[in-house]
Amino acid sequence: MEQVKISIVTIVKNSFDKIEHTMQSVLQQTFSDFEYIIKDGMSNDGTLDKISEIIEKYPQKNIQLISSMDKGIYDAMNQSVAYCNGKWVIFINSGDAFYSSVVLENVFMKESEFCHAGVLYGDAIVRDDAEDMVWRADISLIKKKMPFCHQSCFIKRNILLRFPFDTKLKIAADYNNILDMYSNDIIFYLTGVIISIFELTGISTTNFVDKYKEKNEVISSHGYKSDRGVCFLTGLFIQYCKESIQRRVPESIHTRIRKMYKIYVKKYSHIPDCGVVRKGIHEDIIYY
């Protein structure tokens, strides 16, 4: 089979209400040199029928649906790479979406600039019940935390085969994966483009205590300085507080707290007007 430029992968299981939004954001891309791999974990809620229905509407697209058992999202992501035929791979999982219909076009319009890179990364819109905001990618933070949203990076397939996701990790395997590449001198390239809309749901955005512990284990395993002693206990206390607030505070107040947290702690920024991003590229269709 002739190699395509990009393999877009969606991991899904029992996501009937969200899968169409994700698939449409992929299938409406103006850049055509891509294949679409959908890895389903044996859904039983009608998701598979919905996927098949959408695929039938796009007979000209290169779409492959694989439905098989897996041991969780990171195992499913590893399995998916084996089916990919693209030079670059990006994971846009069910519930997430590309920021606009021209994301791929904007990223790959100047491919000569990043021919030696192994990872391309950009910004993401972080979505929850509070205000949508921009997670600005910052590679300088990589030794402390995930420097960009995993749904906003393209990784060369041969590198993903070399550095698979560690399935022993339940929450921070994507961060561990990026640190593996960084520690082995893989070249990272900032695209300056808002690439994805990332929905704040799932274990990594609700189980704060376990995420904090696993993140510190990952940092230490790569020989970087993680939180220790009093700093670790302070950070752990904050995570317990976040989980307690999430369980006990009324939703309206919780939403305001999350908004302030994203602005003052996470340092997310407001969405640029008219979809203008860091390099001044205009985005046309925004998937809200």
Secondary structure as GFF3:
##gff-version 3
##sequence-region A 1 288
A	DSSP	beta_strand	4	12	.	.	.	ID=ss1
A	DSSP	alpha_helix	19	27	.	.	.	ID=ss2
A	DSSP	beta_strand	34	40	.	.	.	ID=ss3
A	DSSP	alpha_helix	47	56	.	.	.	ID=ss4
A	DSSP	beta_strand	63	67	.	.	.	ID=ss5
A	DSSP	alpha_helix	73	83	.	.	.	ID=ss6
A	DSSP	beta_strand	86	91	.	.	.	ID=ss7
A	DSSP	beta_strand	97	98	.	.	.	ID=ss8
A	DSSP	alpha_helix	103	108	.	.	.	ID=ss9
A	DSSP	three_ten_helix	111	114	.	.	.	ID=ss10
A	DSSP	beta_strand	119	127	.	.	.	ID=ss11
A	DSSP	beta_strand	133	135	.	.	.	ID=ss12
A	DSSP	three_ten_helix	139	141	.	.	.	ID=ss13
A	DSSP	three_ten_helix	150	152	.	.	.	ID=ss14
A	DSSP	beta_strand	153	156	.	.	.	ID=ss15
A	DSSP	alpha_helix	157	162	.	.	.	ID=ss16
A	DSSP	alpha_helix	173	183	.	.	.	ID=ss17
A	DSSP	beta_strand	188	199	.	.	.	ID=ss18
A	DSSP	three_ten_helix	203	205	.	.	.	ID=ss19
A	DSSP	alpha_helix	208	221	.	.	.	ID=ss20
A	DSSP	alpha_helix	229	248	.	.	.	ID=ss21
A	DSSP	alpha_helix	251	264	.	.	.	ID=ss22
A	DSSP	three_ten_helix	273	275	.	.	.	ID=ss23
###
